[in-house]
Amino acid sequence: MSPPPRTAAPDPAARRSLHRARPRYGERVIQALLLLAALVSVATTAGIVISLIPPTAEFFGRVDVGEFIGGTEWTALFTKPEYGVLPLLGATLLITVIALLVAIPVGLGAAIYLSEYASTRVRKVLKPALEVLAGVPTVVYGFFALSFVTPLLQEHWPFGEGPDFNNALSAGLVMGVMIIPTIASLSEDAMAAVPDALRDGAYALGSGKRVVSVRVVVPAALSGIVAACVLGVSRAIGETMIVAIASGNRATLSFNPLDAMQTMTGFIAQAGSGDIPVRSFEYKTIFAVGALLFVITFVMNMISIRLVRKYREVYE
């Protein structure tokens, strides 16, 4: 019986422990920088919460929470103050809804075109041009709404009296234009991440471009689209300059978009830029409204996370 073949001696380099390999300092630096960026974000959020709590607690020490949430009169800076936040909240939601009625259809339509219909050359031109709108200062949008959109609506309004000089409709329309790039760009990125195998399979079954876009690509990218829409909603709710300039500063509980009204951010801008003493009780109303705005945004983000996890598609 012949002896078994001899095997070559293992290479000493192969026996070297991976832990003793040459350290990669560049990767460690990048990892540390990413961790620092995450910690800065968390610390910023914590700082906002910490700065809101004391003055908000002092405010609700004198004002009942039920009166604040359910009251229909907001005259916090008047001689006889009332602290019902519903007029500010209603104006914020109304203008946000108008903005979404503009931004979601146009933004998703632009995303579908850029992802499924546009050629590479056209996409390289249109997408940067669309994203330029996101870089326009919001104060420019505000003056555009006040000096162009409102006079245009007043001149061509087909039913009865037109909108007031300050109104929620023009603010909502221009705000919708402002958040179109956010929804379009993020949605297009989500659609571009859908594997081509899904498209090819649908085309192999005889589907046309429209069917593939609407019934295959959009459902597959739904989690990213939902995240883009929620980000657009958050931006609309937190917008300040457009509503401060175009919608006015009259805190009235009205659901007529032709009327002037004041949003939560509009009140914060008005009160913060006025001559109110910093340590006065009137000044603490800014923090109470800001805390409500923070809670609304936080709840929306939590809902967004649940929706994204529910509709997320994972592909091999």
C-alpha positions in Angstrom: 0.0 0.0 0.0 1.5 3.3 -1.1 1.9 6.0 1.5 -0.5 8.9 1.3 0.7 11.9 -0.8 2.5 14.6 1.2 0.8 17.9 1.4 2.7 21.1 1.1 3.5 23.0 4.3 1.0 25.8 4.9 2.2 29.3 4.0 3.2 31.1 7.2 1.4 34.2 5.9 -1.8 32.1 5.7 -1.5 31.2 9.4 -1.2 34.8 10.4 -4.2 35.9 12.5 -6.5 38.3 10.9 -6.4 40.4 14.0 -2.7 40.9 13.6 -3.1 42.2 10.0 -2.1 45.8 9.3 -4.7 48.1 10.8 -6.7 50.2 8.4 -6.7 53.6 10.0 -8.6 55.2 7.1 -11.7 53.0 7.7 -11.5 53.7 11.4 -11.5 57.5 10.8 -14.5 57.2 8.4 -16.3 55.1 11.0 -15.6 57.6 13.7 -16.8 60.5 11.5 -20.0 58.7 10.7 -20.6 58.0 14.4 -19.9 61.6 15.2 -22.5 62.7 12.6 -25.1 60.4 14.1 -24.3 61.7 17.6 -24.6 65.3 16.5 -28.0 64.6 15.0 -29.2 63.0 18.2 -27.6 65.7 20.4 -29.3 68.4 18.3 -32.7 66.7 18.8 -32.1 66.3 22.5 -31.0 70.0 22.7 -34.3 71.1 21.0 -36.4 69.0 23.4 -34.4 70.3 26.5 -34.8 73.9 25.4 -38.6 73.5 24.8 -39.5 71.8 28.1 -38.9 74.5 30.8 -40.8 77.4 29.1 -43.5 75.0 27.9 -44.0 73.7 31.4 -44.3 77.3 32.7 -46.8 78.1 30.1 -49.0 75.1 30.9 -48.7 75.9 34.6 -50.9 78.9 33.9 -52.9 77.7 30.9 -55.0 74.5 30.9 -54.0 71.9 28.3 -57.7 71.5 27.3 -58.1 75.2 26.7 -54.9 75.2 24.6 -55.9 72.3 22.4 -59.6 72.9 22.2 -59.9 76.6 22.3 -61.0 78.5 19.2 -59.6 81.9 20.0 -55.9 82.8 19.8 -55.1 86.3 21.0 -51.9 85.5 22.9 -50.4 88.9 22.3 -53.5 91.0 22.9 -54.6 92.8 26.1 -57.2 90.1 26.9 -55.3 87.0 25.8 -56.9 83.7 24.7 -54.8 80.6 24.2 -56.8 78.3 22.0 -54.4 77.0 19.4 -57.0 75.6 17.0 -56.9 78.6 14.6 -53.2 78.2 14.2 -53.4 74.4 13.9 -56.3 74.6 11.4 -54.5 77.1 9.2 -51.3 74.9 9.2 -53.2 71.8 8.2 -55.3 73.6 5.5 -52.2 75.1 3.8 -50.4 71.8 4.1 -53.2 69.9 2.4 -53.3 72.4 -0.4 -49.6 72.1 -0.9 -49.8 68.3 -1.0 -52.6 68.4 -3.5 -50.1 70.2 -5.8 -46.8 68.5 -4.8 -47.8 64.8 -4.7 -49.4 64.4 -8.1 -46.8 66.6 -9.9 -43.9 65.2 -7.9 -44.8 61.5 -8.5 -45.6 62.2 -12.2 -42.2 63.8 -12.6 -40.5 60.9 -10.8 -42.3 58.3 -13.0 -41.3 60.2 -16.1 -37.7 60.6 -15.1 -37.4 56.9 -14.0 -39.3 55.1 -16.7 -39.8 57.3 -19.7 -37.0 59.8 -20.0 -33.8 59.0 -21.8 -30.4 59.2 -20.0 -29.6 62.5 -21.7 -33.0 64.0 -20.8 -32.7 62.8 -17.2 -29.3 64.4 -16.8 -30.8 67.7 -17.7 -34.3 67.6 -16.1 -33.4 66.2 -12.7 -30.8 68.9 -11.8 -33.1 71.5 -13.2 -36.0 70.2 -11.0 -33.8 70.1 -8.0 -32.8 73.8 -8.5 -36.3 74.6 -7.1 -35.2 73.2 -3.8 -32.4 75.7 -3.5 -34.5 78.8 -4.0 -34.8 80.7 -0.7 -38.3 80.4 0.8 -38.6 84.2 1.2 -38.5 84.4 -2.6 -41.3 81.9 -2.8 -43.2 84.0 -0.3 -42.9 87.2 -2.3 -43.7 85.3 -5.5 -47.0 84.2 -3.9 -47.8 87.7 -2.7 -46.8 89.6 -5.8 -47.7 87.2 -8.6 -50.0 84.3 -7.6 -52.4 86.3 -5.4 -53.0 89.1 -8.0 -53.4 86.4 -10.7 -56.0 84.6 -8.6 -57.8 87.8 -7.8 -57.9 88.8 -11.5 -59.1 85.4 -12.9 -61.2 84.1 -10.0 -64.4 82.7 -11.6 -66.7 82.6 -8.6 -67.8 85.6 -6.6 -65.2 87.6 -4.7 -61.7 86.5 -5.2 -59.2 85.8 -2.4 -58.0 88.3 0.1 -54.6 90.1 -0.3 -53.3 87.5 2.2 -54.8 84.1 1.8 -54.1 80.5 2.4 -54.7 79.4 -1.2 -51.7 81.2 -2.8 -49.5 80.2 0.1 -50.5 76.5 -0.3 -50.0 76.6 -4.1 -46.5 78.1 -3.9 -45.6 75.8 -1.0 -46.6 72.9 -3.1 -44.3 74.0 -5.8 -41.5 74.3 -3.3 -41.8 70.7 -2.1 -42.1 69.2 -5.6 -38.3 68.6 -5.9 -38.2 66.8 -2.5 -41.0 64.3 -3.5 -39.8 64.0 -7.1 -36.2 63.4 -6.4 -36.6 60.9 -3.5 -39.3 59.0 -5.3 -37.2 58.8 -8.5 -34.3 57.4 -6.5 -36.6 54.8 -5.0 -37.9 53.8 -8.4 -34.5 53.6 -9.9 -33.5 51.2 -7.2 -36.2 48.7 -8.3 -34.4 45.7 -10.0 -34.7 45.6 -13.8 -35.7 42.0 -13.6 -39.2 43.0 -12.4 -39.6 45.3 -15.4 -38.3 42.7 -17.8 -40.7 40.1 -16.4 -43.6 42.4 -16.8 -42.6 43.3 -20.4 -42.2 39.5 -21.1 -45.9 39.0 -20.1 -46.9 41.6 -22.6 -47.3 44.7 -20.3 -46.9 48.1 -21.7 -44.8 51.0 -20.3 -47.7 52.5 -18.4 -48.7 49.2 -16.8 -45.1 48.5 -15.8 -44.7 51.9 -14.3 -47.9 52.1 -12.4 -48.5 48.5 -11.4 -44.9 47.2 -11.0 -42.4 49.9 -10.3 -44.5 52.2 -8.1 -45.7 49.3 -5.8 -42.1 48.0 -5.6 -40.8 51.5 -4.6 -43.8 52.3 -2.3 -41.7 52.5 0.9 -39.4 55.1 -0.6 -42.3 57.0 -2.1 -44.1 57.1 1.3 -40.9 58.3 3.0 -40.6 61.1 0.3 -44.2 62.2 0.8 -43.9 62.3 4.6 -40.7 64.3 4.3 -42.6 66.7 2.0 -45.4 66.9 4.6 -42.9 67.7 7.4 -41.3 70.4 5.3 -44.7 71.9 4.5 -45.8 71.9 8.2 -42.5 73.5 9.3 -42.3 76.1 6.5 -42.2 79.7 7.9 -41.4 82.5 5.4 -44.0 81.6 2.7 -46.9 81.5 5.2 -45.6 84.5 7.1 -45.6 86.6 3.9 -48.5 85.2 1.9 -51.1 83.9 4.3 -51.1 86.8 6.8 -51.1 87.0 10.5 -54.8 87.0 11.4 -55.4 84.0 13.7 -59.0 83.0 12.7 -60.5 79.5 12.7 -61.6 79.3 9.1 -61.4 76.5 6.5 -62.0 78.9 3.6 -58.7 79.0 1.7 -59.5 82.5 0.3 -59.3 84.1 3.8 -56.2 85.4 5.5 -55.0 83.2 8.4 -52.0 82.5 10.5 -50.1 79.2 10.9 -48.1 78.0 13.9 -44.8 78.8 12.2 -46.2 82.2 11.2 -47.1 83.0 14.8 -43.6 82.0 15.9 -42.0 84.2 13.3 -44.3 87.2 14.3 -43.8 86.8 18.0 -40.1 86.1 17.8 -39.3 89.1 15.7 -41.4 91.5 17.6 -40.7 93.6 20.8 -42.0 91.0 23.3 -39.7 90.8 26.4 -37.8 87.6 26.4 -38.7 86.5 29.9 -42.4 87.5 29.7 -45.2 85.0 29.7 -46.2 86.1 26.2 -42.8 85.0 25.0 -43.4 81.5 26.4 -46.3 81.1 24.0 -43.7 80.6 21.3 -42.3 77.6 23.1 -45.8 76.1 23.6 -46.6 76.4 19.9 -43.2 75.1 19.0 -43.6 72.1 21.3 -46.9 71.3 19.6 -45.2 71.6 16.2 -42.4 69.3 17.4 -44.9 66.7 18.7 -46.8 66.7 15.4 -43.6 66.2 13.4 -42.4 63.5 15.7 -45.7 61.6 15.4 -45.6 61.9 11.6 -42.1 60.5 11.5 -43.1 57.5 13.7 -46.0 56.8 11.4 -43.7 57.1 8.4 -41.2 54.6 9.9 -44.1 52.1 10.5 -45.3 52.5 6.9 -41.9 52.2 5.4 -41.2 49.0 7.4 -44.6 47.6 6.4 -44.3 48.2 2.6 -40.5 47.7 2.3 -39.6 45.3 -0.5 -36.3 43.4 -0.2 -34.7 42.0 -3.3 -31.8 39.6 -3.7 
